[in-house]
Amino acid sequence: MPMDSRSLNILEFPKLLDVLAGFAVSESGTLACRALGPAASLEEIREQADFFVQGRLWLEATGFKLTNFPELDVVLERLQRNAHSLDIDALWTLRQVLGQARNLVDSITQADGVKLSAAAEWPLLSEYCASYPLPQKSVSALYRCLTDEGFIRDEASPELTLVRGELRRIHQQCNRRVGDFAREYNIGHYLQDEYVTLSSDRYVLPLKSNFKGRLQGIIHDYSQTGETCYFEPMFLVELNNRLQELKREEREEERKIVLYLCDLLASEEPLLRSAYNLMIRLDVLQAKKKLAELYDGNMVAFEDGHHIELKDARHPLLAVAAAMSRRDKSATGGRGESAPRATQRGIESVVASDIVLKPGQKALIISGGNAGGKTVCLKTLGLAALMGMCAIPVPAGKGSVLPFWKHILPFIGDDQSLEDHVSTFTAQITQLAEHWEQVSSGTLIILDEFGAGTDPSQGAALAQAVIDGLLDRGAYVFAATHFPALKAYALSKDGVRAASVLFDPRTRKPLFKLVYDQVGASQALDVAREHGLPEDVLKRAQHYLLLDGDDTSQLIERLNSLAVSREEEIGSLRQETVRYEQKRSRLEEQFAEQRKKLFEEIQAEAQKVLRDWKASRVSHKQALKALSELRTGLARSEQGEAPEAADTGKKVDIARLLPGQQVFYAPWGKKGTVLELDERRGKVRIDFSGVTMWVDLADLREQEQTKPSKAPSDKGSRGVIGPRAANTYQRLDLRGKRADFALSELAGYIDSAILGGRDAVEILHGRGTGALRREVHAFLKGNPAVKTYSLAPEDQGGDGVTFVELK
């Protein structure tokens, strides 16, 4: 069941649609914007929301902009009734629309001339275009037959090409004959103009009237002043007669082309309509995107049974007025002359509020001062829900979620009528009674000061009973009130939440902020003073209030002051959070730039080393040493101050080092296990969790002594097999060994690696003649424990080293 027009009008939904329609580029898009209505199902809402999100992504990614296109409703209706009734203007209108539709579809389905893979970025748009293909024959025919200015091209048909070619020849012949005649008989001074002109579709000479009797020919017409007559000399009569025949043939050929186009368009009329509807739908989408950009809008998600969570919400119409006011002031240098409505209302900014109900809560009762924003909050929720159900971006924060409501029933304003004998109170009761039976869990009821038109105690009791009844039916209820009893009800009733609008304790003016779980004073006297009521009247009112002995305003004002202080603290913390996030973002960008620069420098140096080695400027050993130094330098830069910090440790005495001892490698800031010692060169072979390398003794620092692990049984050939570590390599050196001994050692090494949990090893067989490499590869190929093997990269040994991955 669609929303009734009364509810839409009360929430000012048509005004919002008028704003949206102002961003459409076509008259058809404008009408489509004004015709939008809430979706009837949750699935439809989600589909429309996804369509908008993907459409906005497409518009931002491609930069496509839809421009004004003419309305086609009348043309399509004529085409359906009588295809041959279309004229050149109608065909040119169709050409404009279909041409832009073709560009639109190309933009959706292509990127830089290459088809997107299933249009992964905006699949809904691609599916829509695929479901309603363009009338390709009509588009091609219209572009082939009509020019951009709306004329029929010469190439539209072979016959038309011949006819127009003959017409051009006649024109040239006439100009040549007239020129020859004027020079031969020296009649240039008879003419008002040197050029041949047309009169009644015949070539004539603009002859001065006082010379008309000097030449033989036919006078066709006179100028308005009578000083010029349009004279056809006898030698042009035959050419002009031929011209008339060609003109008739041209019109006949043009008529045939128009009929051909009409028949073609009629055969593809459904596709024409789908293309036109695509243009309208994308016009509406583009209008929604512009509206979202105006007030920084986001889509609201809808979930059945979800609690209300509308973050940083602003009233859409107020947000539009404020945004337009700022934009117009910026455009006019701050004077704001072009936005009188916005500036007259003084709308410069709109205070955002969180409209939130916790899980299990289904009613919110707002209290507080008059003109403090209670009704605005109610309308904001209702209008935001309607916009979300139309897939229109809402001026609210990201992550906002609302329940899906089939009915939104606002009871706002005074509907009293003298003619119908209806008072304010009876109007509220009558309208609520009319809709009572359709209230369910899918209904949002908005009550603005319900029961205020009767005795306060009875009105408050009735309001509480009504809210109880609505909650029993599962409805969501949002209400604004000044009744003290209803304020107490909001604080004590399960499933109901209290909220209050704040006012400034010093100026007594509203802050338009909403705080929860407390009630607010009505501030009637302060509002009356603000709006000019005499002070003596206000003093008397204060006196009567004291006499009643029911003044709780001081306590509520104290609560208000505490809430204002809390909101200010929260605001300061949010600003501080934003500053820290911005600072973090800047630091991350700087780090990324420095890392990229360092990587490029290391890459350039490595490439230089490889070029020098390939050019035989350095030896293979020197190249490996240079690459190792680059890796060490990179590790130092990554560790930052780690090397300096490590230097505070005690240096290692080589005489006290034992295989299996734990040491600290300062350049990398990592621990390793000693495998071998080379006292002569001052080098130590270290295992870093599976990665082995020779390092300088000076770079090692002592660690706490641990129980030495078992030293390798065969120095220089087999490393320690440690726990499994993905993508790490242990090296076996087979250089200088006979093939049979090498393969025997390789078999035992692979067995040990598998038992030790390794998943990869490295075989150093050297380059040489390649015989040992071939034997190793043949062995690996037939070994069931080997998953894959490959030669190492050039900077890690090239064809002298083989990397082996184990199963």
N, C-alpha and C positions, 0 to 999 in steps of 0.2 A: 504494500500500500504506500503510495508516494506521500511525501510530506505535504501537509495542507498549506495553502498559500498564506494563511494568516500567520502561521509559525515562521515561515520564511520572511515575511514582511517585518514582523516584530524584531527578528534578529538582524534585519537590514541586509539580508543575503542578496536581494536584487541590486542594492547599491554596490556591493562588492563585485557583482558580475558586470556592472557598468564600468567599474574601474578596470577590470580584466579586459573587457571589450575594447577599451581605449588603446590597448597594446596590440590588437589585431591589425594586420596590414591590409585586409580586404573586407569588403562589405559582408561577404558570406561568412568570413571568420568572426566578424563582429556579432552577427546574428547567432552563430553557433555558440559563442561565449555566453551570450545572454540566455540561451536556451539550456545551459547546463543544469543538471539536477542531481541530487544525491543518488548514489548507486543503491540497488535494491538488495545486494548480497555481499557478503564478505569477500567471496572469490572475485567478484567484479571490481570491488574496491582495490584489491591487491593487484589485479591485472592492470587496471588503469594507473595505479601508482608506479608499478614497474615500467609501464610504457613511458611515463613521464621521466622517470630517473634515467632510463636508457636514452630517451630522446634528448634530454639535457646533455648527457655525455656526448652524444653524436654531434649536437650543435657546437659544443665547446671544442671537441676534437677536430672537427672539419672546418669550423668557421663559416658554415653555410648560413645564409640569411635569405629567408623567404621575402620576396618583394610583392607589391600590390598586384593582384590579378583580378580580372573582371568577373562579374557574376554570370553564371552559366545556366541558371534555372530556367529562364525564358527560352534560351537557345535550345536546351535539351528538350523542353516541352514541345517546341516547334518541330524539332527533329523527329520526335516520336509521333506527332500527329501527321506531319507531311514533310518528308525529308527534303523535297525539292523546293520548299519555301525559304530555305536559307540563302542569303546573299553573300557577297564578298566580305562585308563587314562582320557577319556572323562567323564566317570561316576564319577570318583573321583573329577574332576573339578566341576561337577554339585553339588556333595555333599558339597564341600567347600562353594560354593555360597549360596546354599539353607540353609545350617546350620547357616551361618551368618545372612541370611534373617530371619530365625526363631527367632534368638536371638534379632534381631532388632524389629520385630513385638511384641515379648513378652515385650520388654522394653517400647514400646509405649503404649501397652494395659494393662500392669500390673505394679503394684508397690509393692515391698516386697511380691510378690506372691499372692496379693489380687487384684482383678479386680478394676480398678478405676471406680467411678460412672460416666458413660458416657464420661470418659476421659475428664473431664471438663477443664483441663488445656491446652490441645492441641487437640481440637475436629477435626480440619482439618486433622491432621495426622491420627487420629483414623478412620475418615471416609474414608480416602484414603486406609488404610489397610483393612477396611471392604469391600471396593469396589473391591479390588483385592486380594482375599484370597490366601494363600499359597497352593501349591500342597501337601497337608498333606500326602497322600498315598505315593508319590514319596519320600518325605523327610524321612518318617519312613522306607521305604524299603531300601533306600540308607544307612541309618545309621545302619540298621539291617544287611545288607549284606556286607558292606565295612568297613574296619578299618580306623583309622586316617592316616595310612601310605599308603593307597590305595590298600590293598590286600583284597581278598574275605575271609570273616569269615568262620570258620568251621560250625557255626550255621546257615549259609545262607540257607541250606536245610538239611533234615534228611539224604539223600543219601550222601551228601558231608561229613557230620559228620562221617558216617560209614567208608567211603573210607579213610579219613585222619586218623581216629583212627587205621585202619588196616596198613596204611603206618608207623605210629609211632611204631606199634608193630613189623613190619618188621625191622625197624631201630634198635630197641632194641635187636631183635633176632640176627641180623648180628653182632652187637658189642659183644654180649655174645658169639657167636660161634667163632669169631676171637680171643677173649681173651682166651677161652678154648683151641683153637688150638695152640696158641702161647705158652701157658704154658706147654701143653702136649708134644710138639715137640721141645720146647726150641729154637724158631726161632726169639726171640726178637732182636738178634744182626743182623738178615737179614734185618730188617726194618729201613727205614730212619725216620719214625715217628711211634709213638705208636698208632695212631688213624686210624680208617677206614676213607677213603675219597671217593668221587664220581668222576667217569670219565665216560662220555657218559651216564649219568643217571644210572650208575650201581655202586654198592659198590665194591671197590677194595682196595688192600693193597699197600702202597708206598714201594716197595721192592728195595733194592740196586741191581743195574744192574749185578754186578758180582756174585750174588746168584740166578739169574733167572732160572738156570737149576736145582736147588736143589729141586724145588717144582713143582707139577703138577697143571696146570691151564692155563689161557688165559691172554696174555699180550695185553692191550688195547692201551697204549700210553707210551711215554717217556717224561721226563722233558726236558727243553731246554738245560740243561747241559749234558743230557744223562746219568747221574749218578743214576737216579731213573726211574724205570719202574712201571707202574700202572698195578698190577697183580691181576687177579680174580681167586682165588683158586676154585677148582672144587666143594667144599662143599657150595660155595656161588652161584653157577650157578642157582640152582633151586629157591633160594630166590630172586635173581635178576630178573629172569623171571617173578616171581610173582609181583615183584616191578613194572616192566614195564606194566603189566596188570592194576595194581592199578593206575599208573600214567595216563594211557589212560582214565580210568574211571573218575579220578579227572578232567582231562581236559574237558571231556564231561559234567560233572556236572557243572563246572564253566561256560561252554558255555551256558548251559540251564539257569543259573542264570543271565548271562549278557543279554540274549534274553528277559527274563522275565522283567528285569529292563528297557530295551529299550522299550518294549511294554507299560509298565506302564507310562514311561516318555512321550511317544508319545501321550497317551490318555490325559495327563494333560499338553500338550505343551503350550496352551494359559496361563495357570496359571504359568508355568515356566517363560514365557516372562514377565508377570506382576511382578513376584518376582524380576527378574533381573532388570527391569525398576525401581522398588522401590529402589533397592540398588544403582542404578546410581543416582536417584534423591536425595537420602539422602547423597550420596557422594558429590554432588554439594552443597547441603545445608550445610554440614559440612565445605566445602571449603569456602563458603561465611562467615560462622561464624569465621573461622580462619583469613580471610582477615579483617573482622570487628574488631577483637581483635588486629590485627597488628597496625591499625591506628585509633582505637577508632571510628569506623564508626557507623552510625545510618541510619534507613530507612527514606526516603523522602516521604512525603504524596503528593498525586496528587488530585487536585480539578479543575473541569471545571470552567473557568472564574476567578480563584483565582489569586491574585497578586503574584508576585515573592517574596519569602522570604526564602533565603538560608543563614542560620546562621552559622557563624564561619566556612566558607567553605575553604577547601584546595584542591589544585589540586591533584587528586587521585594518579597519578604516582609519583609526587614529595613527597606526604605523604608516599607512599610505600618505596621510596628510602631512605627517612630520617629515617623511622622506622627500616628498615633493617640495615642501617648504625649504628644506636644506638645499636641494638641488637647484631650485629657482634662485635662491639667494646667492648661491655660488655662481650661477650663470649671469646674474645681474650685478655682481660686485658687492653683494651683501645688502642691496636695497630691497629686494623681494617684491618689485612692482608686479611681476607676472604671476604671483601666487596670492592674490588678495584673500581668498577664503581661508587658506592655511594660516597666513600671517595674522589675519584679523582674529582668529580663534586663539592665537598665541601658541600654536603647537610647534615646538622646536624639537622635543624628544618625548618618548613614551616610556614610562617606567614598566619594566618587565616584572612579572610575578610567576612564581611556581604554583600551579593549580594541581594539588596532589591529594589523593585519598590513599591511605594505607590498605594493604590486603585485608579484606573482611569489612571494610567501611564502604557504605553506599550512599551516605548523605553528608553534605557540608552545609553548615549554617554560618553565614558571615554576618558579623555585627560591626559596629563602629560608627564614626561620625557621618553626618549628612554630607553629601558631595565628596565623600572620601574614596569612591571608586567601587562600591559594592555592586551596583548594577552593571558597571563596566566589566567586572570579573565574571558575572553571570553571563553577559552577552558574549564575552570573549570565548568562554567554553562552548556555548551553543554555536556561535559562528565558526569557530575553529573546527568543530565536529562536522558541520555541514561542508566546509571547504575540503576537509580531508576525505569525505565521502565522494567528492567530485574530483579528487586527485589534484587539488589546487594547493600549492605550497602555503604553509601557515607561518606567520611570524612567531616562531617558537624554536626552542633549541633542539639539537639533534638528539635522537633517542626518545622522543615523546611518544607515548602510547595511550590509546583510548579504547574503551570497550566499543563493540559495534552496536549501535542503537538503530532500531528500525523506525522509532518515532522520537521526535524531539518536540516537547510541548512546553513552550514558554508562556508564563502568565505574568506579563510585565506591562506596566502602564495602566492608565485609567480608561476603561471602556464604558463608562456611564453614558446613558442616552436619555434625554428628556422625552423624546418622541416615543421611545419604547418603554418608558417608565422603569428604567434600569439604573440603579445606583452603583457606586464603585464596588461596594461589598457584594451586592447581588450579581453584578457582572462577573466577578471572580468565581463565585460559587457556581453560577450557571455554566460557565465555560468548563470548569473542572468536572462538573457532573456529566456534561456531554461526552467527555473523553474518558471517564472513569473506567468503563468496561474494557477499553482497549489498552489499558495500562498493564504492562508485563515486565519481565526482566530485560526486555529489549527496548525500554523506554527511559528517556531522560526528561524529568520534570524540573522546570525552572520556576521558582516562586519568588517574586519580588514584593516583600512586605505583605504577604498574604494575611488576611484578617485585619488589616489596619483600618478598614472603614467602619468598624463597629466598636462596641465596648472593649477596652484593652484586655481585660481579664478573660472575657469570653472569646475574643479574637485569638488570644494566645493559646487558650485551651483548644480551640478549634484547629489552629495551625498545628499543634502537637498531634492531635488526633489524625489529621489529614496525613502528616508525615509518617505516622505509625502505619496507617492503612496503605500508603504507597510502598513503604518498605516491606510490608507483608506480601505485597504483590510482586516483590523483587525489583522494583523500579529504582533508578538512581535519582536522587533529589538534591538540587542545589537551591538554597534559599538565602535571602537577605532579610534581616529583621531588626527591629528596635525593641521588641518585647523582652523584658528581663526574664520572664518565665521561659521563653524559648531559648534564651542564652544559657540558662541553667540546664535546660533539657539537652542542649548540644554538648555540654560538658559531662553529663551523667549517662546518657543513653548509649548502649552498645551499638556499634555500627554507624554511629554519627560522630562527625568531627566538627569542632568549633574553629573558627578563624576570625580574625579581626583586621580591619584596615587601620593603619597607623596614622598619627598626626604628630607634628612637631611640637614637643613640649614647650618650646620657647615662643614660637610664633602662633601656635594654635592652628596652623594651616595643615591640610592633609598632605601626606607623603605618597599616597597612592601605592603603598606597599602592603602586602598581605602576609600576616604571620599566623601561625597555627597554634591550636590547643590553648587558646585564651579568647576572652571576649573583650569587646570594646565599648566605650561610652559613646552615646549618640552625639554629643557636642552640639546640641540644638542651640544653646545660647550663644556659643562662639560663632556658629554659622550665621545666626541671625544678626549678630554684631557685624560680621564681615560683609553682610549684604545690606547694611544701612538702617537697621531698626533702631529707633531712638534709645539712648542709653537709659533714660528713666524707666522705660518699659522693661528693659532687660534687668534693672535692679529690682523691680517689683517681681519679675519672674523668679529671680534668685531667692527673694524673700519667701515667696509661696513654696518654693522647692524645699527650703529649710523647715518651713512649718509642717510640711508633709512628713518630714523625718525619714525620708526614703532615699536620701542622696548617697549613693555609693560611688560617686564620680571620682573622689579622691583616690580610693583604692584602685579603680580601673585606670586612672591617670598614672599611678605609680607603675602598674603593670605595663602600660604603654611606654613609659620612659625606659623601663628595663628592656623592653622589646626593641625600641629604637637603638639603644646602646648595643644590643646584641647584633642587630642588623648592620650597624656601622662596623663592628669588629669583623663580622663575616665578610663584609665588602672589602675591608682592608686586607684580610687574609687572601681573598680571591685575587685582588690586584697583585699582592706579593707572589702568589702562585703563578700568575701570568708572567710576571717579570722573570721569575726563575726559569720558567719554561722557555721563554724567549732567549734568555742567556744560555741555557743548555743547548737550544737549537743552534745558536751562533757558534758555540764551542764545537758542536758536532760537525758543523759545516767546515770550520777551520781545520779540524782533525782530518776530515775526509780529503780536503784539498792538500794538506801536508802529506798524507799517506799516498795520494795519487802522484804527487810530485816526486816523493822518494822512490816509489815504484818505477816511475819513468826514468829516473836517474840510474837506478840499479839496472834496469832493463837495457838502457843505452850502453852502460859500461860492459855488461855481459855480452851484448852484441858486438861491441868493439873487440873484446877479447877473442870471440869466435872468429871475427873477420881476420884478426892478426894471425890466429892459428891456421886458418884455411889458406892464408897468403904465405904461410911458412915463415912469418916474421918472428914467431915464438914457437917453442917446442910444445909437445902435448903436455908434458909435465908442468911447464911454466903456465900454460893455459889453465890447467886444473888448479894450480896454486892461486892464480889470480881470481878464479871463480870462487874458491874457498874463502879468500880474503873478502870478496864482496858479500858472501853469505854471513861471514862473521861481522862485517860492518853493519849489515842489515839487522842482525840480531842485537847488536849494541844499541842501535837507534830505537829498536822496539822496546828494549829493557829500560831505556831512559837512564836513570841514575843508578840502576841496579849494579853495574860494574863497580862504581865508586863505593857503593855500600858494601859490596862483597870484599873489596880490598881490605876492609878492616879485619877480616879473618886472618888466621895464621897460615902462612904459605907452607906448601908441602915439601918435606925432605924426601928426596927420591930414595935414600937409603932405607927409609922406614916404610916405603910403599910396598904393598903386597897385592898380587892378583886377587880380585874379589872384594877389595876394600872400597868403601863409599867415599867419594870426594865431591867437591863443589867446583863446577866450571864457571868462573866469573863472567866471561863474555856473554854467555847465554843465561846466566842466573839459574842453572839447572844442576841437579845431582846426577852423578853417573857412577858406574862400576868399573874399576880398573881391570883390564884384560891382559895387557902386555906392557913391558917397560923397555925403553931404549936409552940407556944411560949415556951412551956416546953422543947421541944427538939431542938429548934432553927432551925426549918426546915420550908421551904416554898414550897408549891406545885405550879409549874409554867407550863403554857401552851406555848410550842414553835411551833406555827403554826400547832397545832393538836397533837403534841407529849407532853404528860404530865409526869412530874416526880417531886419527892421531892428533893430539893437541900438545901445545907447549906446556912444559912443567910449570913455568912462571904463572900461567893462568889458573892453576889449581889451588884450592884452599881446603884445609882440613875440615872434616866432618866428624861427628861423634862416631866412635869405632863401633862397627857392627860385626857380627860373625861373618868372616870371609866365606864367600860362596866358593864352590868347587872350581878350581882353575881349569882352563881348557887343557885337554890331554895332548893336543898337538899344536904347539905354538906356531903362529903364522899361518895356519891353514883353517882352523875351525873355531868359530866364536862361540860364546856362551849362548845357549838357547834359553831364552826367558819366556815369560808368559805371553799368551797370544795378544798381539796388538795389531789392529787392522792397518793395512797399507804401510807397514814398516818392513825393512829389508835387513837380513843378516848376510854377510859376505863370506864366500868361500873362495880362496885364492888357489887356482890350479896352474898358474903360469910355470913353465919349465918342466912340467911333469909329463911322463909318457902317457899315452891315451888310456892304456889298460889300467894303470894305477890311478889316473885321474878319475875315470868312470867308477872304479871301486870306491874311491873316497867320496865321490859325488853321491853314490847310492846310500852310503852310510850317513852322509850329511843330511840328505833329505829325510831319511828315517828318523834321525835325531830331531830334526825340525818339526816333524809331525808329532812325535812324542812330546816335544816341548810346547806344543800348542801354537807354533808359528803358522802364519798363513802366506808368507812370502819370503823368498831368499834371493840372494844376489850372487851370481857366479862370475868370477873374474878369471877369464881364460886368455886374455891378451889378443892382440891383433895378429901378429906374425903372418904365417902363410894362410891361416884360416882353417887348418886341418883340425886342430883341437876344438875350435868352435863348432865345426860340422859334426864331430863325434859327440860333443855335448848335446847339440840340438837333436841328433838322432836318438840319443838316450832319453832325452826329455819327452820327445814325441811319443815314444812307446811306453812311458812310465805311467801307470794308472793313477798315481797320486798327484800328478801334475795337471793343473787346470788349464793354464795358458803360460806361454813364455814369449818374450820379445827382447830385442836389442835395446840397450839403454839410450837415452838422449845423448846428443853429442857432448853436452857440457857435463855428463855424468859417466863418461867412458866410451860412448858410441858403440861400435861393433866389437869392442874388446870386453864388453860386459853384457851379460844376459840377465834380465829380471824374470823371476819365476814365481807364479802364483800357485799355491797348493790348494787342493780340494779340502 
